[in-house]
């Protein structure tokens, strides 16, 4: 069954179709939210909130737009609200360790790089962080990001440029061997 049919079934009240509709997005939504809030438990909770909000709002979804951009917009808005209203400490918590592949030296270097990237991302505004994650991790187009973020295409390009510059500046000492 394709996505459109699942959406129509859910809109008609078939709740069991909702699980099938959300299954392909669960991991991606969680990853996006984790990147934005920096905490596993918060990201899991927000993922559930995204799905609850999507379920409650699905009758208003119009097939003229892309479902995943609609769903991502819900996720980004919830994460931005979360960071704005409920997080006392704006810096994300320590990143979890990457999977161990290779010897202890490569594992240590990977862990250190992961921590540096996490710190650099924490320096970005929530808007810039969301755009970087949507573009670089999720691989969305500028147009899709603009739709999700509710802004113009030029704004997305500008924010992404400044976010990349901020990341470059933050990571420069580490990449030059000084970190």
Backbone as a chain_set.jsonl record, in Angstrom:
{"seq": "XXXXXXXXXXXXXXXXXXXXXXXXXXXXXXXXXXXXXXXXXXXXXXXXXXXXXXXXXXXXXXXXXXXXXXXXXXXXXXXXXXXXXXXXXXXXXXXXXXXXXXXXXXXXXXXXXXXXXXXXXXXXXXXXXXXXXXXXXXXXXXXXXXXXXXXXXXXXXXXXXXXXXXXXXXXXXXXXXXX", "coords": {"N": [[0.85, -1.177, 0.0], [0.575, 2.194, -0.869], [1.904, 5.424, 0.226], [0.044, 7.516, -0.075], [-2.427, 6.165, -0.076], [-2.359, 5.112, 2.51], [-2.44, 7.488, 4.008], [-4.979, 8.444, 3.287], [-6.55, 6.387, 4.393], [-5.99, 6.717, 7.125], [-6.994, 9.284, 7.478], [-9.655, 8.723, 7.197], [-10.176, 7.534, 9.538], [-9.051, 5.065, 10.174], [-7.187, 3.792, 12.403], [-5.191, 1.823, 12.636], [-3.719, 1.978, 10.299], [-2.109, 4.113, 10.667], [0.263, 3.454, 12.043], [1.681, 2.016, 10.081], [2.01, 4.065, 8.25], [3.711, 5.816, 9.62], [5.995, 4.308, 10.165], [8.238, 4.305, 8.23], [9.368, 6.756, 8.818], [10.094, 6.994, 11.469], [12.764, 6.523, 12.546], [14.239, 8.49, 11.175], [12.993, 10.883, 11.965], [13.482, 10.765, 14.713], [16.335, 10.915, 14.652], [16.733, 13.473, 13.559], [15.534, 15.046, 15.576], [17.12, 14.329, 17.778], [19.537, 15.416, 16.962], [18.843, 18.073, 17.139], [18.081, 18.538, 19.835], [19.867, 17.15, 21.399], [19.716, 15.106, 23.324], [19.018, 11.81, 24.198], [16.683, 10.758, 25.558], [14.962, 13.006, 25.564], [14.726, 13.347, 22.796], [13.427, 10.966, 22.084], [10.992, 11.312, 23.449], [10.047, 13.643, 22.189], [9.8, 12.65, 19.601], [7.633, 10.926, 19.895], [5.725, 12.87, 20.527], [5.639, 14.243, 18.097], [4.449, 12.3, 16.453], [1.978, 12.01, 17.733], [0.923, 14.587, 17.422], [0.866, 14.68, 14.631], [-1.0, 12.655, 14.116], [-3.298, 13.743, 15.279], [-3.633, 15.92, 13.627], [-3.838, 15.045, 11.046], [-6.111, 14.991, 9.441], [-6.251, 17.513, 8.416], [-4.232, 17.555, 6.594], [-3.272, 18.111, 3.292], [-3.154, 16.586, 0.17], [-1.744, 17.958, -1.73], [0.692, 18.857, -0.88], [3.953, 17.651, 0.172], [4.097, 14.769, 2.189], [6.216, 14.045, 3.928], [7.603, 16.477, 4.248], [5.672, 17.933, 5.553], [5.438, 16.429, 7.922], [8.081, 16.664, 8.894], [8.134, 19.384, 9.35], [6.418, 19.618, 11.522], [8.002, 18.24, 13.38], [10.362, 19.847, 13.512], [9.277, 22.28, 14.419], [8.265, 21.484, 16.949], [10.676, 20.777, 18.204], [12.02, 23.244, 18.189], [10.282, 24.735, 19.806], [10.551, 23.238, 22.168], [13.264, 23.67, 22.823], [13.16, 26.39, 23.201], [11.363, 26.796, 25.345], [11.503, 24.758, 27.361], [14.043, 23.83, 28.019], [16.458, 24.286, 30.327], [19.248, 24.466, 30.256], [20.859, 25.486, 27.476], [22.772, 24.117, 25.972], [23.387, 21.121, 24.191], [23.418, 17.824, 25.653], [26.16, 15.562, 26.395], [27.324, 13.781, 23.579], [26.416, 10.487, 22.458], [28.567, 7.605, 22.337], [30.2, 6.768, 19.251], [29.738, 3.84, 17.111], [32.022, 1.154, 17.746], [34.516, 0.62, 15.616], [37.316, -0.802, 14.443], [40.619, -0.266, 15.832], [41.674, 0.745, 19.205], [42.794, 3.322, 18.981], [41.611, 4.454, 16.658], [38.981, 4.416, 17.469], [39.043, 6.165, 19.643], [39.793, 8.549, 18.338], [37.576, 8.885, 16.659], [35.576, 9.216, 18.562], [36.445, 11.579, 19.768], [36.281, 13.373, 17.58], [33.522, 13.248, 17.122], [32.591, 14.41, 19.507], [33.661, 16.992, 19.211], [32.301, 17.911, 16.934], [29.712, 17.828, 17.935], [29.883, 19.757, 19.963], [30.418, 21.997, 18.356], [28.043, 22.124, 16.866], [26.325, 22.734, 18.939], [26.872, 25.364, 19.36], [25.546, 26.689, 17.396], [22.553, 28.475, 16.459], [19.196, 27.352, 17.151], [17.642, 27.376, 14.826], [19.614, 27.455, 12.782], [20.919, 25.049, 13.335], [18.865, 23.211, 12.818], [18.517, 23.573, 10.046], [21.039, 22.776, 9.047], [21.013, 20.066, 9.817], [18.758, 19.12, 8.388], [19.614, 19.508, 5.757], [22.303, 18.418, 5.514], [22.302, 15.964, 6.923], [19.77, 14.744, 6.538], [19.518, 15.183, 3.831], [17.779, 16.814, 2.381], [16.27, 18.964, -0.102], [16.859, 22.471, -0.822], [14.447, 23.739, -1.282], [12.597, 21.998, -0.066], [13.44, 22.238, 2.571], [12.877, 24.935, 3.0], [10.097, 24.849, 2.902], [9.555, 23.226, 5.142], [10.674, 24.763, 7.212], [9.251, 27.055, 6.968], [10.029, 29.375, 5.594], [11.656, 31.589, 3.197], [13.333, 30.499, 0.183], [15.816, 31.764, -0.287], [16.414, 32.553, 2.301], [16.87, 30.115, 3.558], [19.187, 29.309, 2.178], [20.955, 31.341, 2.924], [21.0, 31.058, 5.758], [22.05, 28.48, 5.929], [24.564, 28.886, 4.81], [25.736, 30.656, 6.732], [25.602, 28.99, 8.962], [27.28, 26.869, 8.204], [29.67, 28.292, 8.011], [29.972, 29.021, 10.701], [30.306, 26.481, 11.842], [32.663, 25.712, 10.55], [34.48, 27.613, 11.568], [34.356, 26.957, 14.293], [35.342, 24.352, 14.275], [37.812, 24.574, 13.12], [40.294, 24.913, 14.704], [40.532, 22.316, 15.743], [40.638, 20.717, 13.426], [42.992, 21.593, 12.305], [44.777, 20.437, 13.902], [45.146, 21.448, 16.397], [43.327, 20.847, 18.348]], "CA": [[0.0, 0.0, 0.0], [1.428, 3.377, -0.946], [1.735, 6.443, 1.262], [-1.211, 8.247, -0.295], [-3.526, 5.309, 0.387], [-2.288, 5.067, 3.974], [-2.912, 8.784, 4.506], [-6.435, 8.467, 3.115], [-7.135, 5.473, 5.382], [-5.892, 7.345, 8.449], [-7.931, 10.404, 7.476], [-11.004, 8.155, 7.338], [-10.324, 7.015, 10.891], [-8.45, 3.742, 10.35], [-6.009, 4.051, 13.242], [-4.125, 0.838, 12.428], [-2.913, 2.4, 9.15], [-1.186, 5.167, 11.101], [1.555, 2.831, 12.367], [2.339, 1.735, 8.8], [2.357, 5.349, 7.653], [4.819, 6.433, 10.359], [7.158, 3.416, 10.278], [9.431, 4.717, 7.484], [9.868, 8.048, 9.288], [10.403, 6.994, 12.903], [14.208, 6.676, 12.801], [14.7, 9.776, 10.637], [12.475, 11.941, 12.838], [14.266, 10.679, 15.951], [17.69, 11.417, 14.389], [16.632, 14.926, 13.426], [15.255, 15.619, 16.896], [18.307, 14.137, 18.61], [20.495, 16.425, 16.526], [18.408, 19.403, 17.56], [17.986, 18.705, 21.293], [21.083, 16.6, 21.976], [19.5, 14.17, 24.42], [18.295, 10.623, 23.734], [15.34, 10.674, 26.154], [14.165, 14.12, 25.044], [14.44, 13.074, 21.387], [12.389, 9.926, 22.048], [9.729, 11.922, 23.869], [9.606, 14.544, 21.126], [9.374, 11.816, 18.472], [6.262, 10.517, 20.206], [4.876, 14.062, 20.405], [5.464, 14.5, 16.662], [3.473, 11.352, 15.929], [0.676, 12.355, 18.315], [0.45, 15.802, 16.751], [0.554, 14.31, 13.248], [-2.251, 11.889, 14.135], [-4.405, 14.669, 15.568], [-3.754, 16.927, 12.57], [-3.765, 14.434, 9.712], [-7.29, 15.318, 8.625], [-6.01, 18.798, 7.751], [-3.182, 17.401, 5.586], [-3.747, 18.125, 1.908], [-2.254, 15.81, -0.686], [-1.005, 18.843, -2.627], [2.06, 19.021, -0.39], [4.658, 16.417, 0.491], [3.817, 14.317, 3.55], [7.384, 14.087, 4.809], [7.922, 17.856, 4.634], [4.652, 18.278, 6.554], [5.83, 15.755, 9.161], [9.326, 17.28, 9.372], [7.819, 20.712, 9.876], [5.905, 19.38, 12.875], [9.151, 17.868, 14.218], [11.228, 21.018, 13.714], [8.567, 23.238, 15.275], [8.252, 20.971, 18.325], [12.036, 20.877, 18.75], [12.298, 24.662, 18.447], [9.501, 25.085, 21.001], [11.178, 22.559, 23.302], [14.502, 24.379, 23.17], [12.811, 27.744, 23.627], [10.558, 26.87, 26.563], [11.656, 23.755, 28.415], [15.423, 23.445, 28.308], [17.133, 25.282, 31.156], [20.609, 24.57, 29.74], [20.695, 25.438, 26.028], [23.748, 23.269, 25.296], [23.036, 19.701, 24.201], [24.205, 16.967, 26.53], [27.241, 14.823, 25.743], [26.905, 12.851, 22.536], [26.707, 9.086, 22.741], [29.741, 7.116, 21.632], [29.945, 6.133, 17.961], [30.031, 2.412, 17.165], [33.447, 0.852, 17.767], [35.011, -0.089, 14.443], [38.749, -0.587, 14.379], [41.363, -0.343, 17.078], [41.393, 1.747, 20.235], [43.167, 4.665, 18.526], [40.592, 4.979, 15.744], [37.78, 4.625, 18.274], [39.265, 7.382, 20.416], [39.746, 9.681, 17.409], [36.181, 9.044, 16.235], [34.835, 9.759, 19.704], [36.86, 12.977, 19.923], [35.693, 14.135, 16.478], [32.089, 13.311, 17.397], [32.401, 15.405, 20.573], [33.955, 18.319, 18.653], [31.177, 18.275, 16.061], [28.564, 18.066, 18.818], [30.112, 21.077, 20.583], [30.27, 23.017, 17.319], [26.611, 22.224, 16.572], [25.68, 23.376, 20.093], [27.1, 26.806, 19.257], [24.619, 27.243, 16.406], [21.177, 28.71, 16.902], [18.319, 26.213, 16.865], [17.261, 27.472, 13.409], [20.76, 27.046, 11.971], [21.137, 23.624, 13.582], [17.822, 22.476, 12.094], [18.79, 23.633, 8.608], [22.195, 21.913, 8.784], [20.58, 18.668, 9.929], [17.856, 18.795, 7.288], [20.371, 19.48, 4.502], [23.485, 17.556, 5.507], [22.017, 14.623, 7.446], [18.58, 14.203, 5.87], [19.686, 15.307, 2.392], [16.634, 17.482, 1.763], [16.569, 20.079, -0.999], [16.629, 23.797, -0.244], [13.008, 24.014, -1.376], [11.938, 21.213, 0.978], [13.792, 22.852, 3.857], [12.113, 26.182, 3.089], [8.713, 24.481, 3.231], [9.544, 22.742, 6.522], [11.014, 25.849, 8.133], [8.308, 28.155, 6.792], [10.751, 30.587, 5.199], [11.978, 31.67, 1.778], [14.472, 29.736, -0.304], [17.019, 32.557, -0.037], [16.681, 32.522, 3.743], [17.481, 28.805, 3.826], [20.551, 29.328, 1.651], [21.735, 32.247, 3.766], [21.195, 30.437, 7.076], [22.957, 27.344, 5.769], [25.899, 29.459, 4.617], [26.247, 31.138, 8.019], [25.771, 27.832, 9.845], [28.51, 26.18, 7.782], [30.796, 29.147, 8.42], [30.106, 28.875, 12.149], [30.883, 25.158, 12.096], [34.053, 25.739, 10.093], [35.268, 28.378, 12.553], [34.412, 26.208, 15.555], [36.118, 23.123, 14.102], [39.114, 24.881, 12.526], [41.443, 24.548, 15.553], [40.607, 20.858, 15.855], [41.035, 20.162, 12.139], [44.39, 21.963, 12.059], [45.616, 19.681, 14.82], [45.306, 22.14, 17.671], [42.258, 20.512, 19.265]], "C": [[0.897, 1.242, 0.0], [1.052, 4.419, 0.114], [0.406, 7.183, 1.136], [-2.415, 7.453, 0.221], [-3.546, 5.212, 1.912], [-2.823, 6.36, 4.584], [-4.435, 8.847, 4.429], [-7.129, 7.561, 4.13], [-7.116, 6.094, 6.775], [-6.878, 8.502, 8.541], [-9.379, 9.932, 7.622], [-11.209, 7.513, 8.702], [-9.749, 5.636, 11.136], [-7.124, 3.884, 11.099], [-4.872, 3.061, 13.011], [-3.221, 1.207, 11.248], [-1.873, 3.451, 9.551], [0.203, 4.608, 11.405], [2.345, 2.548, 11.09], [2.796, 3.02, 8.116], [3.597, 5.956, 8.307], [6.103, 5.61, 10.361], [8.383, 3.885, 9.483], [10.086, 6.001, 8.012], [10.398, 8.034, 10.716], [11.879, 7.257, 13.183], [14.705, 8.047, 12.335], [14.228, 10.943, 11.503], [13.258, 11.95, 14.146], [15.659, 11.279, 15.741], [17.71, 12.932, 14.264], [16.448, 15.57, 14.792], [16.447, 15.466, 17.834], [19.368, 15.176, 18.246], [20.129, 17.816, 16.997], [18.421, 19.587, 19.07], [19.146, 18.073, 22.044], [20.913, 15.619, 23.117], [18.6, 13.041, 23.935], [16.855, 10.59, 24.254], [14.428, 11.785, 25.637], [13.777, 13.875, 23.587], [13.365, 11.997, 21.244], [11.019, 10.5, 22.402], [9.176, 12.84, 22.783], [9.144, 13.766, 19.897], [7.934, 11.356, 18.682], [5.297, 11.693, 20.075], [4.617, 14.407, 18.946], [4.374, 13.586, 16.111], [2.073, 11.616, 16.478], [0.09, 13.57, 17.604], [0.068, 15.501, 15.3], [-0.783, 13.567, 13.184], [-3.448, 12.816, 14.344], [-4.67, 15.636, 14.421], [-3.892, 16.34, 11.176], [-4.971, 14.75, 8.834], [-7.114, 16.642, 7.89], [-4.917, 18.699, 6.686], [-3.809, 17.324, 4.204], [-2.707, 17.437, 1.036], [-1.431, 16.682, -1.634], [0.435, 19.042, -2.166], [2.655, 17.658, -0.062], [4.399, 16.03, 1.943], [5.045, 14.438, 4.443], [7.788, 15.508, 5.157], [6.921, 18.35, 5.671], [5.041, 17.695, 7.91], [7.105, 16.37, 9.747], [9.066, 18.667, 9.941], [7.26, 20.599, 11.296], [7.076, 19.101, 13.812], [10.031, 19.076, 14.525], [10.551, 22.02, 14.638], [8.512, 22.775, 16.725], [9.633, 21.085, 18.963], [12.397, 22.327, 19.065], [11.542, 25.136, 19.68], [10.123, 24.485, 22.254], [12.414, 23.324, 23.759], [14.194, 25.77, 23.72], [12.199, 27.765, 25.02], [10.939, 25.917, 27.685], [13.087, 23.38, 28.764], [16.099, 24.561, 29.095], [18.551, 25.512, 30.658], [20.552, 24.428, 28.223], [21.699, 24.547, 25.305], [23.309, 21.818, 25.345], [23.957, 18.918, 25.126], [25.24, 16.212, 25.706], [26.703, 13.813, 24.741], [27.234, 11.425, 22.932], [27.883, 8.64, 21.886], [29.354, 6.537, 20.281], [30.25, 4.642, 18.054], [31.53, 2.164, 17.055], [33.814, 0.009, 16.559], [36.493, 0.211, 14.348], [39.356, -0.65, 15.76], [41.019, 0.768, 18.036], [41.739, 3.167, 19.799], [42.102, 5.257, 17.612], [39.293, 5.251, 16.493], [37.879, 5.921, 19.067], [39.183, 8.622, 19.53], [38.318, 9.954, 16.948], [35.348, 9.672, 17.341], [35.167, 11.241, 19.887], [36.257, 13.853, 18.824], [34.193, 14.306, 16.693], [31.791, 14.374, 18.456], [32.643, 16.82, 20.057], [32.808, 18.799, 17.76], [29.951, 18.605, 16.901], [28.688, 19.433, 19.49], [29.91, 22.198, 19.571], [28.797, 23.213, 16.964], [25.878, 22.949, 17.697], [25.845, 24.89, 20.051], [26.145, 27.475, 18.274], [23.266, 27.526, 17.046], [20.341, 27.487, 16.536], [17.9, 26.203, 15.391], [18.39, 26.982, 12.51], [21.026, 25.55, 12.119], [20.119, 22.801, 12.793], [18.117, 22.446, 10.601], [19.98, 22.756, 8.241], [21.773, 20.447, 8.816], [19.684, 18.256, 8.764], [18.609, 18.663, 5.966], [21.452, 18.395, 4.503], [23.213, 16.138, 5.996], [20.848, 13.991, 6.691], [18.652, 14.306, 4.352], [18.527, 15.977, 1.674], [17.092, 18.625, 0.867], [16.311, 21.402, -0.276], [15.132, 24.114, -0.218], [12.235, 23.256, -0.29], [12.208, 21.809, 2.359], [13.003, 24.138, 4.058], [10.665, 25.894, 3.479], [8.609, 24.043, 4.696], [9.73, 23.884, 7.507], [10.064, 27.038, 8.016], [8.999, 29.459, 6.444], [11.06, 30.526, 3.704], [13.221, 30.852, 1.448], [15.783, 30.469, -0.027], [17.405, 32.57, 1.432], [17.344, 31.208, 4.129], [18.938, 28.819, 3.383], [21.458, 30.201, 2.509], [22.023, 31.625, 5.129], [22.158, 29.259, 6.996], [24.391, 27.832, 5.584], [26.495, 29.899, 5.957], [26.451, 29.997, 9.017], [27.051, 27.079, 9.492], [29.745, 26.983, 8.175], [31.049, 29.027, 9.918], [30.726, 27.537, 12.519], [32.356, 25.121, 11.695], [34.939, 26.454, 11.099], [35.432, 27.596, 13.856], [35.309, 24.976, 15.446], [37.532, 23.364, 13.58], [40.3, 24.523, 13.426], [41.625, 23.032, 15.663], [41.144, 20.251, 14.559], [42.479, 20.494, 11.784], [45.335, 21.273, 13.032], [45.803, 20.333, 16.163], [44.288, 21.732, 18.706], [42.458, 19.253, 19.935]], "O": [[1.855, 1.329, 0.769], [0.032, 4.306, 0.795], [-0.269, 7.44, 2.134], [-3.304, 8.004, 0.871], [-4.61, 5.229, 2.53], [-3.57, 6.328, 5.561], [-5.099, 9.25, 5.385], [-8.176, 7.92, 4.668], [-8.097, 6.012, 7.515], [-7.528, 8.683, 9.571], [-10.228, 10.672, 8.119], [-12.291, 7.004, 8.994], [-9.942, 5.082, 12.218], [-6.072, 4.072, 10.488], [-3.705, 3.418, 13.173], [-2.065, 0.784, 11.209], [-0.879, 3.649, 8.853], [1.21, 5.227, 11.059], [3.546, 2.813, 11.03], [3.848, 3.051, 7.478], [4.437, 6.542, 7.625], [7.189, 6.163, 10.541], [9.487, 3.863, 10.027], [11.236, 6.291, 7.682], [11.083, 8.97, 11.128], [12.205, 8.133, 13.984], [15.499, 8.689, 13.023], [14.983, 11.884, 11.744], [13.653, 13.01, 14.632], [16.117, 12.07, 16.565], [18.598, 13.595, 14.8], [17.135, 16.536, 15.122], [16.752, 16.379, 18.602], [20.017, 15.744, 19.125], [21.005, 18.649, 17.229], [18.738, 20.675, 19.551], [19.392, 18.415, 23.2], [21.881, 15.324, 23.817], [17.551, 13.282, 23.336], [15.917, 10.415, 23.477], [13.266, 11.541, 25.312], [12.649, 14.156, 23.183], [12.491, 12.101, 20.382], [10.02, 10.212, 21.742], [7.98, 12.818, 22.492], [8.199, 14.178, 19.224], [7.119, 11.393, 17.76], [4.185, 11.535, 19.572], [3.513, 14.816, 18.588], [3.482, 14.037, 15.392], [1.087, 11.46, 15.757], [-1.083, 13.583, 17.233], [-0.937, 16.008, 14.802], [-1.599, 13.824, 12.298], [-4.474, 12.689, 13.676], [-5.79, 16.118, 14.255], [-4.051, 17.089, 10.212], [-4.855, 14.774, 7.609], [-7.751, 16.874, 6.862], [-4.694, 19.659, 5.947], [-4.754, 16.569, 3.976], [-1.51, 17.694, 1.167], [-0.507, 16.183, -2.278], [1.306, 19.362, -2.976], [1.953, 16.648, -0.025], [4.476, 16.878, 2.833], [4.939, 14.882, 5.586], [8.276, 15.742, 6.263], [7.286, 19.104, 6.573], [4.981, 18.386, 8.927], [7.198, 16.572, 10.958], [9.709, 19.076, 10.908], [7.599, 21.401, 12.166], [7.142, 19.657, 14.909], [10.402, 19.298, 15.678], [11.189, 22.553, 15.546], [8.691, 23.582, 17.638], [9.748, 21.45, 20.133], [13.012, 22.605, 20.094], [12.095, 25.858, 20.509], [10.212, 25.15, 23.286], [12.583, 23.59, 24.949], [14.894, 26.262, 24.605], [12.491, 28.669, 25.803], [10.721, 26.234, 28.855], [13.304, 22.662, 29.741], [16.289, 25.661, 28.577], [19.014, 26.653, 30.641], [20.229, 23.349, 27.726], [21.501, 24.244, 24.128], [22.906, 21.324, 26.397], [25.108, 19.291, 25.353], [25.2, 16.222, 24.476], [25.751, 13.085, 25.02], [28.203, 11.175, 23.648], [28.161, 9.226, 20.84], [28.313, 5.891, 20.156], [30.947, 4.214, 18.975], [32.229, 2.888, 16.347], [33.468, -1.169, 16.483], [36.881, 1.368, 14.189], [38.703, -1.033, 16.73], [40.188, 1.628, 17.741], [41.063, 4.116, 20.195], [41.727, 6.419, 17.764], [38.585, 6.21, 16.186], [36.915, 6.681, 19.153], [38.582, 9.626, 19.913], [37.897, 11.107, 16.856], [34.521, 10.548, 17.091], [34.278, 12.057, 20.131], [35.774, 14.951, 19.102], [33.654, 15.39, 16.472], [30.845, 15.149, 18.312], [31.917, 17.745, 20.42], [32.401, 19.959, 17.831], [29.233, 19.56, 16.606], [27.712, 20.179, 19.574], [29.306, 23.224, 19.884], [28.351, 24.345, 16.781], [24.927, 23.69, 17.448], [25.048, 25.619, 20.642], [25.958, 28.691, 18.317], [22.885, 26.903, 18.037], [20.747, 26.681, 15.699], [17.814, 25.138, 14.779], [18.164, 26.194, 11.591], [21.323, 24.868, 11.138], [20.479, 21.802, 12.169], [17.981, 21.403, 9.962], [19.939, 22.061, 7.227], [22.141, 19.675, 7.931], [19.836, 17.164, 8.218], [18.28, 17.805, 5.147], [21.505, 17.56, 3.601], [23.847, 15.197, 5.518], [20.929, 12.841, 6.259], [17.929, 13.598, 3.651], [18.312, 15.736, 0.486], [18.173, 19.182, 1.059], [15.631, 21.442, 0.75], [14.623, 24.683, 0.747], [11.327, 23.809, 0.33], [11.316, 21.874, 3.204], [12.515, 24.405, 5.156], [10.08, 26.611, 4.29], [7.684, 24.443, 5.403], [9.029, 23.965, 8.516], [10.07, 27.926, 8.868], [8.614, 30.523, 6.93], [10.762, 29.536, 3.036], [14.043, 30.556, 2.314], [16.754, 29.857, 0.419], [18.589, 32.596, 1.768], [18.274, 31.19, 4.935], [19.821, 28.39, 4.125], [22.6, 29.834, 2.786], [23.159, 31.66, 5.602], [22.983, 29.062, 7.888], [25.324, 27.253, 6.14], [27.632, 29.55, 6.276], [27.377, 30.041, 9.827], [27.815, 26.697, 10.378], [30.745, 26.419, 8.618], [32.196, 28.942, 10.356], [31.575, 27.466, 13.407], [33.19, 24.568, 12.411], [36.016, 25.968, 11.445], [36.513, 27.574, 14.445], [35.963, 24.599, 16.417], [38.36, 22.453, 13.595], [41.237, 23.88, 12.953], [42.751, 22.536, 15.675], [42.006, 19.372, 14.593], [43.12, 19.751, 11.041], [46.546, 21.494, 12.996], [46.551, 19.821, 16.997], [44.35, 22.205, 19.841], [41.625, 18.844, 20.743]]}, "num_chains": 1, "name": "protein.A"}
